[in-house]
Amino acid sequence: MKTILDFFDSKKKNKKISMITCYDYTSAVLVNKSNVDCILVGDSLAMTMLGADSTIPATTDIMALHISSVKKGAPDKFIVGDMPFLSYRKNLTENMNCVEKLMHAGSHALKLEGATGNIDFIKHVVQSGVPVMGHLGLTPQSVHQLGGFRVQGRGSAAKKLIEHALELEQAGCFSLVLEAVPAQLAEEITEKLQIPTIGIGAGAHTDGQVLVLQDLLGLNTEFKPKFVRSFLNGGELFINAFNQFDSEVKQLTFPTVNESYEA
Ligand code: KIV
């Protein structure tokens, strides 16, 4: 299993890091057999698994349930768990209760969004022995404050984003997700930081890439953002299989004798 030391080593050796989201046991078993470096149990599960229109409905209990399922399926992978909406914006006791739950569920590290107002808490979590992954740019938990899912850090906003990235590194984050930021800005941040950056919609020059599993497999047939590449036409394959099952049932070719029990 990879550790945070491998993240630092990859950056030093200029070796790219691959991360994939995963939310359930069955998918985790498959990811565990792959070469992908690490798993993010992202709060995007509110959208991909629960059909919500944002990540806001994810709760600590929901995250813990999915993290424990993924942990069972992927015992050999480094697992990052997302701290959900507001779970790190309360008092220290409540915030740490969330950290405890998500670590007990099987996370090896936790991710949280944004820098402003989070720095002291991140330091406390890191000093408590829990690795923290930062997340800047499009921070989906703030979708309503941002006015939608839109590219961040264009024009004069770039300077602030660079400052925040440096603050997160100084606070002790072991890596940083950059979501939906211009490629040139992601490259500049990546060069300035000692810790690896992992991009999603942040161009080719981050230290690693993360994709949502459903997007990567082409299972999301409704919407495809510009930055997504589907490595499989999974949606079509699934629908074809459903239709094949339907027609074989109706044509009486499924099940056969071989697929039936004898008395
Ligand atoms: O929740 C998530 O899936 C994420 C990734 C998009 C980085 O935070």
Residues whose N, C-alpha, C, O or C-beta is under 5 A from the ligand:
A	BS01	KIV	T21 G42 D43 S44 V177
